[in-house]
Amino acid sequence: MSNEASKVIAAATGHANLAKLAELQPQLENEARVIATIRRIHYDASIKQGFTSDQALVLCMKPSL
């Protein structure tokens, strides 16, 4: 394949990827809100269990059991 053909394919792929991201943006925004809500729930629960705010923040950064 020629270099020019590769450039055209790469450009078309980039445009298609951007179009798909634009299509998915509302779903991505919703998922981000849900994740933020879950992180806040974990943070608040850690505070209620007696952790300091700094400790709770660290726990929320790596929310594994």
N, C-alpha and C positions, 0 to 999 in steps of 0.2 A: 504494500500500500504506500502511496506517495505521502510525502510530508504534508502536502496541502490537504489531502484527503483526511489525514489524521487530525489536522487542525480543525477541519469542518466538523468531524465527528465529535471531537472534544468540546467544541463550542455548542453543538446541538445537545450533547449530554448535559452540559452545564445549564443550559436554558431549561431543559426538561426537569432537572433536579430542582431548580429554583421554582418552577411552576408547581411541582409537587409539594414543596415546602410551603408555598403560599396557600395551597389547597388544604394542607394539614394544620395551618396556623391556629385555627379555632380549637381544634382538638388538643394541640400542644399546650395552648394557654390553659385549657381546662385541666389537663393533667398536671401542669405546674401548680395550679391553685390547690389541687387535691394533695399533692406532695407537700406543699407548704403547710396545709392544714394538719396533716399527719405529723410533720416535724414539730409544729406548735403544740400539739397534743402530747407528744413525747416530752417536750421541754417542760410544759406545765406539770405533767405527772412527776417528772424528776424533782422539780421544785417542791411539790407537795410531799414527796418522800424524804425531804430534808437535804437534798443536794444544794450547793450554792449555785448561783446563776452561771458562774464560770464552769462549774462541773457539769451542770445540765446542758450547757451549750456544747461542751466536748462530747457528752453522751449522744447528743442529737446529730453530731457530725458523723458518727459511726454507729448507726442504730442497729447493731446486731446483738443477739443475746449471748 
